[in-house]
Amino acid sequence: MLMNFVISSSMKKIQMVDLKGQYNKIKEVVDASVLEVLDSTAYINGPRVHQFQKNLENYLGVKHVIPCANGTDALQIAMMGLGLQPGDEVITADFTFAATVEVIALLQLTPVLVDVDPVTFNIDVDAIKKAITPKTKAIVPVHLFGMCANMEAIMEIAKSHNLFVIEDNAQAIGSTYTYSDGTKAKAGTIGDVASTSFFPSKNLGCYGDGGAIFTNNDELAHTIRGIVNHGMYERYHHDVVGVNSRLDSIQAAILDIKLERLDSYNRARQVAARAYNKAFENQENIIVPTGKTVCSGICSDCDCHVFHQYTLRVKNVDRDALVKHLNEQGIPCGVYYPIPLHRQKAYVDDRYNESDFPVTNQLVKEVISLPMHTELDAEQIAFITSTVINFVNS
Ligand SMILES: *Cc1c(COP(=O)(O)O)cnc(C)c1O
């Protein structure tokens, strides 16, 4: 105890996400931009929103970015834009945040949850193939924890079965996917359409709620621009049932400043992840996340992983006791996600068998996400990793 006190007394307080530390470094420029928007009174659909949209299109290398109010709306609007109809089956991962399945159900589409891959935590390609029926209309891969799903295989399946692909890119903005021939594309620019979230703790987060939809399809972009604005394509002519979903100018101004820094923010996350990986090397009961085995398997190191979360699997140890111990030592951590979606009350269904989800059922017992953000320092990482290792081996 005494020793831990001595170590931690000189150390910055450890946080799961350090928004304050990050803000302090860009405070001057952010404050000036926000004041500028306040002064302009162009609070909604102002020039800052348009400017951010253009800058994000350039950054991603995608033809259209349509800003909206949050990442959940973005998913819903993407599905509305594709014209999916009640009863259409949409395949997505059992191991993800509930927003993904929520909007499928809300639109009266039929969610089809499938198992994930134990190494990448992303949707399992063979499980997708098995789940396809004549009613299947779309696949929603979620680039979980900052790592791109196996898009090359997923796009191939989609093409051969004539399915739409909607990428849930809320956790992986800035991640680069590498195809087997070596060509690269940014996560969120590969499927028919993608959604993202600018929730404050995401890799590109604003200071409130925000989201966006990406697509390279001109017609779909046009449809979606009407849907986000009450189904209006001409003022006060409502051609389709739409929604009201907007990114406000203050958030756009903040996002523009953070977009310029997104690559360096993601690099800081990768540096922290590598330091964690190194410290856990040779630990039999700790499985670290890897960036090497994904994409087509040829990318070096952790390029395709932008570490929205740094998530371990722990073996032969009481995970919940580890969480408690870390919290007692002043180390916040998270369990993403403790319950598979197929067992959530809102989404249970007779169609599912427990034997269809061996990986998810195992992961929910083993996963633990350690502090991950742009401001972690070596001393904090050393304290976190030694605390984890001591507990796991005790
Ligand atoms: C955060 C998140 C969302 C929802 O984004 P909001 O902006 O909070 O609505 C959707 N999907 C995934 C995978 C997320 O992590």
The ligand as a MOL file (V3000), in Angstrom:
LIG
                    3D

  0  0  0     0  0            999 V3000
M  V30 BEGIN CTAB
M  V30 COUNTS 15 15 0 0 0
M  V30 BEGIN ATOM
M  V30 1 C -20.8270 5.6430 -29.8540 0
M  V30 2 C -21.3440 4.6260 -30.7800 0
M  V30 3 C -22.5420 4.8020 -31.4880 0
M  V30 4 C -23.4970 5.9090 -31.2140 0
M  V30 5 O -23.0240 7.1870 -31.2890 0
M  V30 6 P -23.7920 8.3740 -30.5310 0
M  V30 7 O -23.1730 9.6050 -31.1000 0
M  V30 8 O -23.5550 8.2070 -29.0830 0
M  V30 9 O -25.2420 8.2760 -30.8850 0
M  V30 10 C -22.9070 3.8380 -32.4150 0
M  V30 11 N -22.1600 2.7520 -32.6300 0
M  V30 12 C -21.0140 2.5270 -31.9490 0
M  V30 13 C -20.2260 1.3020 -32.2490 0
M  V30 14 C -20.5780 3.4420 -30.9960 0
M  V30 15 O -19.4410 3.2090 -30.3260 0
M  V30 END ATOM
M  V30 BEGIN BOND
M  V30 1 1 1 2
M  V30 2 1 2 3
M  V30 3 2 2 14
M  V30 4 1 3 4
M  V30 5 2 3 10
M  V30 6 1 4 5
M  V30 7 1 5 6
M  V30 8 2 6 7
M  V30 9 1 6 8
M  V30 10 1 6 9
M  V30 11 1 10 11
M  V30 12 2 11 12
M  V30 13 1 12 13
M  V30 14 1 12 14
M  V30 15 1 14 15
M  V30 END BOND
M  V30 END CTAB
M  END
